[in-house]
Amino acid sequence: MGDFSMNDSSYDTEMQTLLAKEEEKLLALRELVDSACEEIMAGRLDRSEATVLAQRVRRQASEIIPDLMDKFDLIYKSRFERLISQYIDGSRGARGRE
């Protein structure tokens, strides 16, 4: 039984290390996405620049979470499209009416 506690302790430490690495990846991804969203919402980019930014974020995300890109696309693709439509296309139209 002594082996179990030693193995359990080793396993727990290994799991904590893996979980910490995953947390770091998710934090980096969140910061990357949040930064891009803020830049789009600032309205200083044109549609082409905002689209390139979203593509760059996706490419960087694929390095951070290569096995989860289907989920990234499911969550963030429509978010970026909505933000571009709302803050880039929408703000251009509003300025044109002034």
C-alpha positions in Angstrom: 0.0 0.0 0.0 2.9 2.3 0.6 3.5 2.3 -3.2 0.0 3.6 -3.8 0.5 6.7 -1.8 3.9 7.4 -3.4 2.4 6.8 -6.9 -0.7 8.8 -6.0 1.5 11.7 -4.9 3.6 11.5 -8.0 0.4 11.2 -10.1 -1.1 14.2 -8.3 2.0 16.3 -8.9 2.1 15.3 -12.6 -1.6 16.1 -13.0 -1.1 19.5 -11.3 1.7 20.3 -13.6 -0.3 19.4 -16.7 -3.3 21.3 -15.5 -1.1 24.4 -14.8 0.3 24.2 -18.3 -3.2 24.0 -19.8 -4.3 26.9 -17.6 -1.3 28.9 -19.0 -2.3 28.0 -22.6 -5.9 29.1 -22.0 -4.8 32.3 -20.4 -2.6 33.1 -23.3 -5.4 32.3 -25.7 -7.9 34.5 -23.8 -5.4 37.4 -23.7 -4.8 37.0 -27.4 -8.5 36.9 -28.3 -9.4 39.7 -25.9 -6.7 42.0 -27.3 -7.9 41.4 -30.9 -11.5 42.0 -29.9 -10.6 45.3 -28.2 -8.7 46.4 -31.3 -11.6 45.6 -33.6 -14.1 47.3 -31.2 -11.9 50.5 -31.2 -13.1 50.9 -34.8 -9.7 52.1 -36.2 -9.3 49.1 -38.6 -10.9 48.7 -41.9 -12.6 45.4 -42.8 -9.5 43.9 -44.5 -7.3 44.8 -41.5 -9.8 43.3 -39.0 -10.1 40.2 -41.0 -6.3 39.7 -41.2 -6.2 40.3 -37.4 -8.8 37.6 -36.9 -6.9 35.2 -39.2 -3.6 35.9 -37.3 -5.3 35.2 -34.0 -6.6 31.9 -35.4 -3.1 31.0 -36.6 -1.6 31.8 -33.2 -4.4 29.8 -31.5 -3.6 26.8 -33.6 -0.1 26.8 -32.1 -1.5 27.1 -28.6 -4.4 24.6 -28.8 -3.9 22.6 -32.0 -6.3 19.8 -30.9 -9.1 22.2 -30.1 -9.3 24.3 -33.3 -12.8 23.0 -34.0 -14.0 24.5 -30.7 -12.1 27.7 -31.3 -13.8 28.1 -34.7 -17.2 27.3 -33.1 -16.8 29.9 -30.4 -14.7 32.7 -32.0 -15.3 32.7 -35.7 -18.8 34.1 -35.3 -17.6 36.4 -32.5 -15.0 38.0 -34.8 -17.5 38.2 -37.7 -20.1 39.9 -35.4 -17.6 42.4 -34.0 -16.3 43.3 -37.5 -19.9 43.7 -38.7 -20.9 45.8 -35.7 -17.8 47.9 -35.1 -16.2 48.1 -38.5 -19.0 47.9 -41.0 -21.6 49.5 -38.7 -19.3 52.4 -37.7 -18.5 53.1 -41.4 -22.2 53.3 -42.2 -22.9 55.6 -39.3 -20.1 57.9 -40.3 -21.3 58.0 -43.9 -24.8 59.2 -42.7 -23.4 62.1 -40.7 
